Amino acid sequence: MSWLFVLPLLASWVQVGGVPAGLKAQVNQKGLEYGRQFGLRMVDSMLKKNAIRDIHGSYDVPLAGNVQYSVTAIQINQLQLDDSTLSFSKGLGVNFTIQNGQVLLNGNWKLRTMFGPDGGTVDIKVHPLFLSTLLGVGKDIRGQPKVWAARCRATIGNISLKFHGGNSWFYNRFTSGLEILLQSKLNKQLCFELKKGIDDIAQALHAMNVSSVQINSFATLDYSLVNRPVFGVDRCHVDLKGEFFMPGQPRVSFFTPSPFILPRQPDSMVLLGISEFFANSAASAYFTAGLLQRNYTDEMIPKGSPFHLNTESVGMLIPELDREFPDMPLMVLVGARKPPALSFYPDGVHMMVFGSMEVCVILPNGSRASAFQLNIDGNFTVQLFLQPVSSGNSIGRLFGLVDLKQFQVHQGWSNIGDIKVEFLENALKVGVQLGLLAVNRHLKKGFLLPNIHNITLVNPQITMYQGLMLVATDLHHERAGDVQLL
């Protein structure tokens, strides 16, 4: 019967404040109730695939004497646990209660009596089932979640059996003795089985890496717990590390998260708090991986363009270049001098970009001569919006709008003499603004966020504060064949 005891963990697992943390989540009773419904659907799907442990024993049957019995290949046909509740237990974890539950099963039966062996199939009905357990939720030294059965009470009211095949017409008259025997055995074992089932799950969690996820070959997100989940009367708070790093590289933290507390959110199932630490660690990981660097050559520009990457075209902006290297092709190395700095404010995400542009001349022998480097700094404001989608192919659609607030160009170094950057700054600023028009056209259409276990966001809303981004949303799970375990 240990299959019954996966329910408390599954139903409470959706929960995901102030201490320093990169990410914080708050789940209220509404979210916990959705977790209960989602967990019940998952359990129904999983249990119908798995056989229950075989039952063996003996009992006395009138006229047949002592009967050795076995019930094997037990499968669940129907699971009715609608009369169940899930609630927070302040300071401890989650209370899970089933009242008036009913389980319908079937299997194969075999009997050995003085008249010889007999067998067939059997229908089993368990009703009513009462189960009340307190599921403790904490964290281990690695920052991974751990669970345990902190308290348990369980009772099976009745078990009814109906045999088919063989001499079932005879044995069906004398099932009460076996039913009472099985009921007594199971009532004594329910809480033991509960603890055993949850211990098995706890060991599986310990063996899994449920504290980080590799986003791609350049970045891994550490979302380990920084402290144990905090359970209140009507909600749960979870503090997560929320830090990106390069996989396979030594961990170096360049930022320290600032403490923050999530506001009470009575309406939405889930409230996610995203800190500047989270965003800046992502920027740092991609910078360290070298993804914020790119080289440009004239071959990348359409032949019909009036402007080309050679000293003649660029010399119209920087005459010193064409005088030193007349009529030669160029390579332009564009990149970030240091990671972008992101800050959260009520009007959006403020992003400081610290770029550089190194211009190299490609000499006739194929070697490169560095001509000069410009440092280019820009200040952008990014507004973000979330919208739900109509299917489980995506968790939601993200929209955005980018606005240039400030743009500066200054000379880093030069091998061709001092460069007058004023005209070049204006030209580059116009180019950036034209580029933002194209970027905003794409952001206005939005792009789909990755699918996560057929879950979609319902009525998502992003609210910006100084130092904090809040995402409040309900959740919907769309079944697509068998339900998959989160």
Secondary structure as the mmCIF struct_conf table of DSSP 4:
data_model
#
loop_
_struct_conf.conf_type_id
_struct_conf.id
_struct_conf.beg_label_comp_id
_struct_conf.beg_label_asym_id
_struct_conf.beg_label_seq_id
_struct_conf.end_label_comp_id
_struct_conf.end_label_asym_id
_struct_conf.end_label_seq_id
HELX_RH_3T_P HELX_RH_3T_P1 SER A 2 VAL A 6
HELX_RH_AL_P HELX_RH_AL_P1 LEU A 7 SER A 12
TURN_TY1_P TURN_TY1_P1 TRP A 13 VAL A 14
STRN STRN1 PRO A 20 PRO A 20
BEND BEND1 GLY A 22 GLY A 22
STRN STRN2 LEU A 23 ASN A 28
HELX_RH_AL_P HELX_RH_AL_P2 GLN A 29 LEU A 47
TURN_TY1_P TURN_TY1_P2 LYS A 48 LYS A 49
BEND BEND2 ASN A 50 ASN A 50
HELX_LH_PP_P HELX_LH_PP_P1 ALA A 51 ALA A 51
STRN STRN3 ILE A 52 ILE A 52
HELX_LH_PP_P HELX_LH_PP_P2 ARG A 53 ASP A 54
STRN STRN4 ILE A 55 VAL A 61
TURN_TY1_P TURN_TY1_P3 PRO A 62 ALA A 64
STRN STRN5 GLY A 65 GLN A 80
BEND BEND3 ASP A 83 ASP A 83
STRN STRN6 SER A 84 SER A 89
TURN_TY1_P TURN_TY1_P4 LYS A 90 LEU A 92
STRN STRN7 GLY A 93 THR A 113
TURN_TY1_P TURN_TY1_P5 MET A 114 PHE A 115
STRN STRN8 GLY A 116 LYS A 139
TURN_TY1_P TURN_TY1_P6 ILE A 141 ARG A 142
BEND BEND4 GLY A 143 GLY A 143
STRN STRN9 PRO A 145 ILE A 156
STRN STRN10 ILE A 159 HIS A 164
BEND BEND5 GLY A 165 GLY A 165
TURN_TY1_P TURN_TY1_P7 GLY A 166 ASN A 167
HELX_RH_AL_P HELX_RH_AL_P3 SER A 168 TYR A 171
HELX_RH_3T_P HELX_RH_3T_P2 ASN A 172 PHE A 174
HELX_RH_AL_P HELX_RH_AL_P4 SER A 176 ALA A 207
BEND BEND6 MET A 208 MET A 208
BEND BEND7 SER A 211 SER A 211
STRN STRN11 SER A 212 GLN A 214
BEND BEND8 ASN A 216 PHE A 218
STRN STRN12 THR A 220 ASP A 222
STRN STRN13 LEU A 225 LEU A 225
BEND BEND9 VAL A 226 ASN A 227
STRN STRN14 VAL A 230 PHE A 231
BEND BEND10 VAL A 233 ASP A 234
STRN STRN15 ARG A 235 LEU A 240
STRN STRN16 GLU A 243 PHE A 245
TURN_TY1_P TURN_TY1_P8 PRO A 247 GLY A 248
BEND BEND11 GLN A 249 GLN A 249
HELX_LH_PP_P HELX_LH_PP_P3 PRO A 257 SER A 258
STRN STRN17 PRO A 259 PRO A 259
HELX_LH_PP_P HELX_LH_PP_P4 LEU A 262 ARG A 264
BEND BEND12 PRO A 266 ASP A 267
BEND BEND13 MET A 269 MET A 269
STRN STRN18 VAL A 270 SER A 275
HELX_RH_AL_P HELX_RH_AL_P5 GLU A 276 THR A 288
TURN_TY1_P TURN_TY1_P9 ALA A 289 LEU A 292
STRN STRN19 GLN A 293 THR A 297
HELX_RH_3T_P HELX_RH_3T_P3 ASP A 298 MET A 300
BEND BEND14 ILE A 301 ILE A 301
TURN_TY1_P TURN_TY1_P10 LYS A 303 GLY A 304
BEND BEND15 PRO A 306 PRO A 306
BEND BEND16 LEU A 309 LEU A 309
STRN STRN20 ASN A 310 ASN A 310
HELX_RH_AL_P HELX_RH_AL_P6 THR A 311 VAL A 314
TURN_TY1_P TURN_TY1_P11 GLY A 315 LEU A 317
HELX_RH_AL_P HELX_RH_AL_P7 PRO A 319 GLU A 324
BEND BEND17 PHE A 325 PHE A 325
TURN_TY1_P TURN_TY1_P12 PRO A 326 ASP A 327
STRN STRN21 PRO A 329 PRO A 329
STRN STRN22 LEU A 330 ALA A 336
BEND BEND18 ARG A 337 LYS A 338
STRN STRN23 ALA A 341 TYR A 345
TURN_TY1_P TURN_TY1_P13 PRO A 346 ASP A 347
STRN STRN24 GLY A 348 ILE A 362
TURN_TY1_P TURN_TY1_P14 PRO A 364 ASN A 365
BEND BEND19 GLY A 366 GLY A 366
STRN STRN25 ARG A 368 GLN A 387
BEND BEND20 SER A 390 SER A 391
TURN_TY1_P TURN_TY1_P15 GLY A 392 ASN A 393
BEND BEND21 ILE A 395 ILE A 395
STRN STRN26 ARG A 397 SER A 414
BEND BEND22 ASN A 415 GLY A 417
HELX_RH_AL_P HELX_RH_AL_P8 GLU A 422 LYS A 445
STRN STRN27 PHE A 447 LEU A 448
HELX_LH_PP_P HELX_LH_PP_P5 LEU A 449 ASN A 451
STRN STRN28 ILE A 452 ILE A 452
TURN_TY1_P TURN_TY1_P16 HIS A 453 ASN A 454
STRN STRN29 ILE A 455 TYR A 465
TURN_TY1_P TURN_TY1_P17 GLN A 466 GLY A 467
STRN STRN30 LEU A 468 HIS A 477
BEND BEND23 GLY A 481 ASP A 482
HELX_LH_PP_P HELX_LH_PP_P6 VAL A 483 LEU A 485
#
